[in-house]
Amino acid sequence: MDLLQNPKFVITTTYGVFGMLLYTWVSVVVLINRFLLKSSFFKLFVIGYIINDAIYANSFITLRLPQSTGINGTLAEFFKNHDSCSKKAQYRINISHTLHYQFAYIQYIFNFYLCLHRFIAIYFPLAKSKVCIAAAWIIVFVSFILPLLDTKRILSNCSYYQYSEKNDSFRIVSTIERKELYTYLTPLLICITVINIILNTLSFLKMNRIVGNRQNMPKSNLLKLTICIAMIDAFLAILGFLNAYVVTNNASETHIMMAHWISVLTPFASDALTLSPPILLLTFSRSIRRSCIDMIPFLRRFNRHPWFASPGSIIFAAKFNNRVQNLQN
């Protein structure tokens, strides 16, 4: 199969499948221990898993398989049969293409809520977790409905696959000009990224004052978490801005080269945003690390390892929030 001879597809699919399995594993651990992990942060993690799982699955239709298939590839015949506006192509391809942009809105809006939730938990710890969870479902609902004001035009038009001789690959396009697809999306992503960076920075500064000089590890972990999230969000926002810039300007040689590198980097950047939550949670939460290895007998031997015994900033913040809530009850 020619896809297995494509290094980019093999690499991204390998770590992608592994990442989603890890994501599923951690989510199952959170659900099993939901009565112990009472912080609303962990419940939001599971909601994020559902969203990111759908995003990753849809990306194979709109991004991964088309970009990895040449004119003589195994799936080339399928893309050739959907290379024009026909009723056969419109129904299935339009939905996937619409969801591609819809998920971009949802993912960024939900990530904004995660940053806002962390900010509220640190600055206003008296806020009830149930309120945050109820608000989370409202945010998910709103983040799905409001973007329809923009993405419905993709659904009402025609989407199809287009072959690129230069790259010997396919891509999904719409009868709507590409530059019009980014009219509202790019400014929103940039604004959300800036707000997320501000919220993460303020959260770290507050936590820095809370823990004082007595616990350096939580401060260090929270700083690393803030930097990781900010870098991922910023990188994707930059790619989105550059992509919008390229499609709205004349196709000069520089723009063509830029478009090529954007197409190369976008799957990796998107994967970083989609697959990073379980890695970050495992890195910065001792309770989750221990719960994960306790599920598998042959891994329990490592429960005395320093990495599983060291405190993490996320669980510290969650415990801080829960302690205040327990005082109210």
C-alpha positions in Angstrom: 0.0 0.0 0.0 1.5 3.3 -1.1 0.4 5.1 2.1 2.8 2.9 4.1 5.6 4.2 1.9 4.8 7.8 2.7 7.1 8.9 5.6 4.9 11.8 6.7 1.7 9.7 6.8 3.4 6.9 8.6 5.0 9.2 11.2 1.9 11.3 11.9 -0.5 8.3 11.9 1.8 6.3 14.2 2.2 8.9 16.9 -1.5 10.0 16.3 -2.9 6.6 17.0 -0.6 6.1 20.0 -1.6 9.6 21.2 -5.4 8.9 20.9 -4.9 5.5 22.7 -3.1 7.4 25.5 -5.9 10.0 25.5 -8.5 7.2 25.8 -6.5 5.5 28.6 -6.2 8.7 30.6 -9.9 9.5 30.0 -10.9 6.1 31.2 -8.7 6.5 34.3 -10.4 9.9 35.0 -13.9 8.3 34.6 -13.0 5.3 36.9 -11.7 7.7 39.6 -14.3 10.4 39.1 -15.4 10.2 42.7 -11.8 10.8 43.9 -10.9 13.3 41.2 -13.6 15.8 42.1 -12.0 18.8 40.5 -14.0 20.1 37.6 -10.7 20.3 35.7 -10.8 16.5 35.2 -14.4 16.5 34.0 -13.4 19.1 31.4 -10.6 16.9 30.3 -13.1 14.1 29.4 -15.3 16.6 27.5 -12.1 17.7 25.6 -11.4 14.1 24.8 -14.8 13.7 23.1 -14.2 16.8 21.0 -10.6 16.0 20.0 -11.5 12.4 19.2 -14.0 13.6 16.6 -11.6 16.2 15.3 -8.9 13.6 14.8 -11.2 11.2 13.0 -12.5 13.9 10.6 -9.0 15.0 9.8 -8.3 11.8 7.9 -11.1 12.7 5.4 -10.2 16.4 5.0 -6.5 16.5 5.5 -4.4 13.4 6.1 -5.5 10.9 3.4 -5.8 13.5 0.6 -2.4 15.0 1.3 -0.8 11.6 1.4 -2.3 10.2 -1.8 -0.7 10.6 -5.2 -2.3 10.4 -8.7 -1.6 6.6 -8.8 -2.2 6.0 -5.1 -4.5 3.4 -3.6 -7.2 6.0 -2.7 -6.7 8.1 -5.8 -9.7 6.6 -7.6 -12.0 7.7 -4.7 -10.7 11.3 -4.8 -11.0 11.4 -8.6 -14.6 10.3 -8.3 -15.2 13.2 -5.9 -13.3 15.9 -7.9 -16.4 17.8 -9.1 -19.7 19.2 -7.8 -22.0 16.2 -8.0 -24.8 15.0 -5.7 -22.8 11.9 -5.0 -19.8 14.0 -3.7 -21.7 16.9 -2.2 -23.5 15.2 0.7 -20.5 13.4 2.3 -17.7 15.7 1.4 -19.6 18.9 2.3 -20.3 17.6 5.8 -16.7 16.7 6.5 -15.4 19.9 5.0 -17.9 21.9 7.1 -16.9 20.0 10.2 -13.2 20.7 9.5 -13.8 24.5 10.0 -16.5 23.9 12.6 -14.1 21.9 14.7 -11.4 24.7 14.5 -13.9 27.1 16.1 -15.0 24.5 18.7 -11.4 23.5 19.6 -10.2 27.1 20.1 -13.3 28.2 22.0 -13.1 25.2 24.3 -9.4 25.8 24.9 -10.2 29.4 25.8 -12.7 28.1 28.4 -10.1 25.8 29.8 -7.7 28.7 30.3 -10.6 30.8 31.8 -11.6 27.9 34.1 -8.0 27.6 35.4 -7.9 31.4 35.9 -11.2 31.3 37.8 -10.1 28.3 39.9 -7.0 30.2 41.0 -8.3 33.7 41.4 -11.8 32.8 42.6 -11.5 29.4 44.3 -14.9 29.8 46.1 -16.6 29.2 42.7 -18.4 25.9 42.7 -17.2 23.1 40.4 -20.8 22.3 39.4 -21.2 25.8 38.1 -18.0 25.4 36.0 -19.2 22.1 34.6 -22.6 23.5 33.7 -20.9 26.4 32.0 -18.7 24.0 30.1 -21.6 22.3 28.5 -23.1 25.7 27.6 -19.7 26.7 26.1 -19.6 23.4 24.1 -23.2 24.0 22.8 -22.5 27.7 22.0 -19.2 26.9 20.4 -21.0 24.5 18.0 -24.0 26.7 17.2 -22.4 30.1 16.8 -19.8 29.0 14.2 -22.7 27.7 12.1 -23.3 31.3 11.2 -20.1 31.2 9.3 -19.6 27.5 8.3 -23.2 27.0 7.0 -22.1 28.6 3.8 -19.6 25.7 3.2 -22.4 23.2 3.7 -24.7 25.1 1.4 -22.1 25.3 -1.4 -20.1 22.4 -2.9 -16.9 20.8 -1.6 -14.8 18.4 -3.6 -11.2 17.1 -3.9 -8.7 18.8 -6.2 -5.5 17.3 -7.5 -2.2 19.3 -7.3 0.4 18.3 -9.9 3.1 20.2 -8.1 2.7 18.3 -4.8 1.3 15.1 -6.4 -1.5 15.0 -3.8 -5.1 15.9 -3.3 -6.8 18.6 -1.2 -10.3 19.4 -0.3 -11.7 22.7 -1.6 -15.0 24.5 -1.9 -16.7 26.6 -4.5 -16.2 29.4 -2.0 -12.9 31.1 -2.4 -10.4 30.0 0.2 -9.7 33.6 1.3 -13.4 33.9 2.2 -13.2 30.9 4.5 -10.7 32.7 6.8 -12.6 36.0 6.9 -13.9 35.4 10.5 -11.9 32.3 11.5 -8.4 33.8 11.5 -9.2 37.0 13.5 -11.0 34.9 16.1 -8.1 32.5 16.5 -5.6 35.3 16.9 -7.8 37.0 19.5 -8.4 33.8 21.5 -4.6 33.0 21.4 -3.7 36.5 22.8 -6.4 36.1 25.5 -5.2 32.6 26.4 -1.6 33.8 26.8 -2.8 36.6 29.1 -5.0 34.3 31.2 -2.2 31.7 31.5 0.3 34.4 32.5 -2.0 35.8 35.2 -2.8 32.3 36.5 0.9 31.6 36.9 1.6 34.9 38.7 -1.2 34.3 41.1 -0.1 30.7 41.8 3.4 32.0 42.3 2.1 34.1 45.2 0.0 31.3 46.6 2.7 28.7 47.0 5.4 31.2 48.0 8.9 29.9 48.3 7.9 26.7 50.0 7.1 24.6 47.0 9.2 25.1 43.9 8.0 22.1 42.0 4.4 23.2 41.6 5.5 26.7 40.5 7.9 25.2 38.0 5.4 22.8 36.6 2.7 25.5 36.3 5.2 27.7 34.4 6.0 24.8 32.1 2.3 24.1 31.5 1.6 27.7 30.8 4.5 27.9 28.3 3.5 24.6 26.6 -0.1 25.7 26.1 0.8 29.2 25.0 3.4 27.9 22.5 1.0 25.5 20.9 -1.8 28.0 20.6 0.5 30.7 19.3 2.1 28.3 16.7 -1.3 27.3 15.3 -2.5 30.9 15.3 0.6 32.0 13.3 0.1 29.2 10.8 -3.6 30.2 10.5 -2.6 33.8 9.9 0.1 32.9 7.3 -2.4 30.6 5.6 -5.0 33.4 5.4 -2.3 35.8 4.2 -1.2 33.4 1.4 -4.7 32.7 0.1 -5.6 36.4 0.0 -2.5 37.6 -1.9 -1.2 36.9 -5.4 0.5 33.6 -6.0 4.1 34.7 -6.1 7.0 32.3 -5.8 7.4 33.3 -2.2 3.7 32.7 -1.4 3.8 29.3 -3.1 6.8 28.3 -1.1 5.1 29.5 2.1 1.9 27.6 1.2 4.0 24.4 0.8 5.5 24.7 4.3 2.2 25.6 5.8 0.7 22.5 4.4 3.6 20.5 5.8 3.5 22.0 9.3 -0.2 22.3 9.8 -0.9 18.5 10.5 1.9 18.5 13.1 0.7 21.7 14.7 -2.9 20.5 14.7 -1.8 17.2 16.3 0.0 19.1 19.0 -3.2 20.9 19.9 -5.3 17.7 19.7 -3.0 15.2 21.3 -1.2 17.3 23.9 -3.8 17.3 26.7 -3.1 13.7 28.0 0.7 14.2 27.8 0.5 17.5 29.7 -1.9 16.0 32.3 0.4 13.0 32.8 3.4 15.3 33.0 2.0 17.7 35.6 -0.4 15.5 37.6 1.0 12.9 40.0 -2.4 11.5 40.9 -3.2 10.7 37.2 0.2 9.1 36.7 -0.2 6.8 39.7 -3.8 6.0 38.7 -2.7 5.1 35.2 0.0 2.7 36.2 -2.2 1.1 38.9 -4.6 0.0 36.1 -2.0 -2.2 34.5 -0.4 -4.9 36.8 3.1 -5.0 35.2 3.4 -1.2 35.5 2.6 -1.1 39.2 6.3 -1.8 40.0 7.1 1.8 39.0 4.7 3.4 41.6 7.7 4.1 43.9 9.6 5.9 41.1 10.3 9.6 41.9 8.3 10.7 38.8 5.2 9.1 40.2 5.8 10.4 43.7 6.6 14.0 42.9 3.8 16.6 43.2 2.4 18.3 40.1 1.1 21.8 39.7 -2.3 20.8 38.3 -3.2 18.5 41.1 -1.9 21.2 43.5 -4.3 23.8 42.1 -7.1 21.3 42.1 -6.5 20.4 45.7 -6.3 24.0 46.6 -9.7 24.6 45.0 -11.2 21.6 46.6 -10.0 22.5 50.1 -11.7 25.8 49.9 -14.9 24.2 48.6 -14.8 21.6 51.4 -14.7 24.5 54.0 -18.0 25.7 52.6 -19.8 22.4 52.9 
